[in-house]
């Protein structure tokens, strides 16, 4: 009997594909509100870490900004395409933080997500994503690469809030969804 963990077994690929499909469908609503798509994407990334594994979650982190660009690219994405790799990296920060900060505590001894410690860890993970994106996108990329004469320059404060504070908030909302889903499914993962 092989006791090694499968990184990309059938179950891992299927679960990741389902989460990716949910992300893609949610992106249809991206232009309605960041508070629809953002939490769903963050939920799927966190669930991929908890239910599957970090490599599968990182695949979602990489694919979802690309699909967002093709499905409903925002004017800022068109003006500054360098934002896409930084969104990928911000998503990866969330996935890696969940893997190292939350996953052991959530899965140890079959315990489910929840409780004050899990909530604090979730806020820390969300804050790390918001901080990374705030520093790289809001404070560096956008002010540097949106030309002064561009009409987008007038919207810079909105973009900066979107790629910092709103990233933190949508990640927090995503964690609320994760805790609800995790409780409903009984904390099962593909590695259990």
Secondary structure, DSSP 8 states (H G I E B T S, - for coil): ---S--SS-HHHHHHHHHHHHHHHHHGGGTTT-HHHHHHHHHHHHHHIIIII-HHHHHHHHHHHHHHHHHHH--HHHHH-TTHHHHHHHHHHHHHHHIIIIIHHHHHGGG--S-SHHHHHHHHHHHHHHHHHHIIIIIIIIHHHHS-TTSGGGGGHHHHHHHTTHHHHHHHHHHHHHHHHHHHHHTS--TT-
